[in-house]
Structures are given as C-alpha cells and as structure tokens.
Amino acid sequence: MDDPLDNDLKNRIREVFDNYHDERADEGWQLLREKYPEKARRSPVLWLWWGSAAAVLLLFLGILWLNKRPEKENKLVGNKPGIHHPINPIIKSIEPQKNGNAIIEKNGDADNASADSVINSLQSQKLADNKQLPKRPDNKAHMGKANGSSASVETSNTIANNNSVAREKAERNNEPTVNKAEPSIAAITPTKTIEKQNATITKPDNTTKVDSSGSVSAQSMAAVKPNNGVNMLDQSKQPGKTAFANNEVPKNKKDLGYRGRLISFGVYAATYVNYASKSNSQVNEGIGISSDVRISRKLNLSTGVAIGQNSLSYNGQLPPEQSKLLASANGLTSNAASGKESALAAQAYSANSFYAATPSLKNYTASLVGLEIPINLKYHFNPEKTATFVSIGVSSGTFINETYTSTYAYTTPFASNLSQTTDQSLQQKFNSFYFAKTLNFSFGTGYRISGNDLIVEPFVKYPIQGLGSQQIKFGSGGVNLKFNFQGRRR
Amino acid sequence: MHPPQRIAEDELIRQCKAGSLKYQELLYKQFYGYAMGIGLRYSLNRDDALEVVNDAFIKAFNSMGNYDITKPFKAWLRTIVVNTAIDRRRKDLKHQLNIELDGAGPIISHVNAIDSLGVQDILNMMKELPAIQITIFNLYEIDGYNHDEIADMLNIPASSSRVYLSRAKEKLRKLIKTETQNHG
C-alpha cells in the first residue's frame, strides 16, 4: 500500500483485530465441546463398534423371525390324521424275518420329533403271517369310539388337522398298547444315503425295536413309496447314523473376516426368488452382515455371514434329484429281493390291498433356513467417486433348519372320488456343512450418505451342486439392499 | 526472563500437549479473542467466525503434538485459523459471493479519523467488497502472505491475486474518501 491512507487503514485493521476482545468465550467453548473431543474420538473403531452392534441385533432378530416360520409349518405337519390304514404289503414281506417283532427304523436325529413318533408295531404284520386279514375292524372300532363312526373317517374327503388331533388323543386313550399313535415321519430319509441303505437292509442294527403291537400307519409307507409301494420301505431301513453322519456343524465363526485388514463392513437385507428345476418360484427374504477387505485400490475381498429363508415347491412330483435317486434305489432293491420275499409281498399285498388306500403325491415343499458364508472378489470401477462394482465368488454354509414336507392324497378302493390328504415331513437342523457349492454373481451401485454407502445390489446365485440333506439343486436371484459403513474415509 | 503471561502460555501449551481438557479450555479462552479477530476478517459475521475459530482450535488441539513450543503460539494459531477460514471460504465460495449485507447502519461512522474505526465499521466496509477481493486483501495486507502463496491457497493464478488485491484496495479507498466527503 503506497497510499498513506492505505497504510493507515491497514495498520488500523491490524490493531483492531489483533486486539479483538470477545466476552463470549464461554459460549464458544460450550459450542466447541459439542464437537470436541467426541468428534476426534469418532474413529473407525467407533463406527465398527456401533455397526457391529447393529448387525448383530439385525442377525438375532432375523434368526428369531425366520425360526418362527418353520415352527408354524411343523405344527401343521405334526397334526397328522391318526388313522391307521392297512399296512403296505412290503412290511409284511420283510418283518416276519425279525422274530415277529416289528422293527421300524426311526430317524437318527435326537432332536427330531420323529424319534417320539416311531411307528409302534405292526399289528397287521402278524395278521399277514397268520394268513389273516388285518384287524382293521379293530382300528375302525377305535376310531369309532373316538368319532362315533368309523365310516366317517374312512370316507371323509380331507381330514382336517385339528380334528385329527382329537382323534389321536382318543385313539391313544382307547388303545393303551400303542405308545405313539402318530405316524412316523422317519420313513423319509436323506436320499444321499439310499445306496448305503440298500447294503444294510438285512442288518438293521441301528434300528429302533418296538415290541408293542399295533399297526403301521399308511403315512409312513406313503412317505417312502408314494408310487409303487413295493420296496421303498427298504430305504427307510437305513442305519440311524447315516442320516446324520455329517452332523458336524461349524459353530466357530471367528474366521468371518471381521478383523485384520478390515476396511469397511455393512449390513444388508435381501429379497430374492428361489429357483430350481420343476419347482415353482418362491419369494424369500434374508439378512446378513458383510465385510470388505481391501486387496488393492479397486479389488476387495468381501465376506460375511447371511441368514435367509429358502423355499421350493413341487406340484405332484419330487425334485428331480430325489426322483433319480429313488428310481435307482428301487431298481437295486427289486433285484435284491428274493423270490420268497416277493411271493410273500405279493400275497400280503393282495390280502391287504382290499383295504389299502393308494397314496399319490400331491405336493412336495422344501423349506430351508440357510446360514451362508460368501467369499467374493469385488471389483470397484471407480472407488474414489462411486460405489459401483461387480462381484463374483462362492458361498459355503449350512442350514439351520431344513423341513421337507410331502403331501399325499389317499383314495379308497370303495370310493375313488373320496380321498384324504396327509402331510409327511422331515426336519433336520445343521445337517451338514457345504463348501463352495454356490456360485455368486452380483452388480452393485450405491449412493454416498454421510460418508457411508447405500448400495443396491442385484445378484444371482447359481448352484454348483445339490444343497441340503436332500441335495436339491437350487439357486436364487434377487436384490440386496446394503448399507456399508465406511471404517475409513476415502 | 519471560513475562508472567508467557510463562502461563508455556504452561498452558505443555498441559495441552499432555491432553488436559481443563488446560485446553483455559488456552481456548485466553486466545479466543485473538482467533475471533482473525476469523471475523475472513467471515465478516460472528457466527461464521465462531465456527471457523472452533474448528481451528479443534485442529490445534489435535495437532498440539506437532507444535514447536519454541515458536510463538500466536503465529501458529493464526496460521491454523487463516487456513481454516480459507478452507471454509473455498467450500462456501458460492454462498460467500452472494452474501447479503446485514448491516443497515452507515458504512463508516467516523470516517474522518481512520484511527477511530471500530470492528463493526471495518467489517461493514469489507462487506462492500466481493468475497474473493477481501480474502486476498486480508491474506496479503494483514496476514503477510505473498501472491504465490495466495494463488496456491485459493487455487487461482498469482496474476489474478494481484488484480483482485488492486481492486480491493481501490474500492476501499473510494469507500473511505466518499464517506469522508459526505461527512466532511
């Protein structure tokens, strides 16, 4: 400033502002305390802490929510009609070899309700041995006591589950020799063990022996042999240990990638459609937490854990995987059957077919609550500016709960237009751990919100192999809505 | 021998380096007026200036470990406040360029004597200038930055800095002379 006026002004400005006094320092300090030191401590660790707490809470709520659904289904399934039908002849063809004791295998799962509902005894088997007709009138008489009329049971179109509960109770009261009137659901066995079953048919070492006399419910047979009813019982005679040989569930989730080179993590909710060959599409939901570990500027290793519901529905047929296995098992057991057994079976069948209902599969549903651990490679197109990426990887995991329900319809020989339906279910928990059996593809794009990313991520999961105890090959496709907490500002 | 205030300042800074919140408060209150004076010159209103000052103090507390205690604290704090104000101005440049004058009174109340100019007089006068001009005026004339440094700070050519400074000074001269004639 050459002008003296400028110099005077400059000096005056300096003087005034360098000696500026403001009595509101306390007010200013209070304002500063709103940001400090809290703001300085708002480190990535704090973000991680709060985010983890939110993720765990979400996961916990999700497990609770998802577990309620199968329970409801199980209650429905548990209300099976307590009607005892004349037994499928194959039982008679085999069981007489066991010293007259009815030997029915139960599912080896200790937690499975089927353990309590082992088929009691084979009343009709003894009848078959003695060349007598089964004591169906007795059964009818029991039913008649409970319901007033046995005919009403036999000819009812579809027996309501609630009514069947009452009938079961009444039947138990009226038939003290029968420990459990519920039909066994153990007859449905994991198909992957069918070949082993064939090899051990004559060695039912691990089967549960039931000494009490009674009748085998038609449901238990129908579950095994819905179509030809000849040799499928053999498949139910698997050693209990085979059904849960892979019952080792990895419970340690330490290596989920939350520590170490963790850069960011997120929580997400997924809506997706399950798909499988010959299955109807089912819309399901899931939630999960994820963590991204930066490998390079554009490449992340993404992992986490997710829990989701998977459901499949087959109308009038079994899943293709099961159909193949059953077909092969049928062939093996048919060839193995001796001529004497065949003759006995044929004789017994002819004797009882007069009364036997013919089951037909109306519906087959699979409901699986999966615990999934994906490991994906994520390529970010422009990590500094956008959250757009593509991802590819595989998923491993297990199923917290698996419920397979078969709905059969029975028509009576006397009135073909009258039928009843029966549900058979198999439930397993943490049956096995599968490794890298699902291929994952996804594309994500997001929006930056307060330094974090809200990401919309369409995805497809393609099954490499069958999943679950029934080895059903199913996949899913849907959208993840993900909120990524940025542990470190970019 | 250091004057008592200097000794107190050293003690304040030493305790602040140790992370004592109590001494940070004392340091804040001791240098609050000084920092507000700087902040006001760049922000031109008290609320914005207070935000600048508080952000600057937070930076200072967080960076206290890097402060060389042998150098004047005021100069170090001044640099932080100026940089914070510039950062804020850079973000809010569009807003700053459109800022409305909030002073309804006379631009200069005692124009005959520059020495009698008060804080509000100077602020009102500065508000007559575009934000970029008053910023460069402050940086160059009051805080002692050269045009190259200003160019780096504001991300403009050094030649533009010179032009803006020249226009700012010319405008200030006119404002003072006009008001002097009106009141003379």
Interface residues (C-beta under 8 A of the other chain):
Chain A: M1 D3 L5 D6 D8 L9 K10 R12 I13 R14 V16 F17 D18 N19 Y20 H21 D22 A25 D26 G28 W29 L31 L32 K35 Y36 P37 K39 A40
Chain B: L21 E25 Y28 K29 Y32 G33 Y34 M36 G37 I38 L40 R41 L50 V53 N54 F57 I58 F61 N62 I114 D115 L117 G118 V119 I122 E141 I142 K169 L172 R173 I176 K177
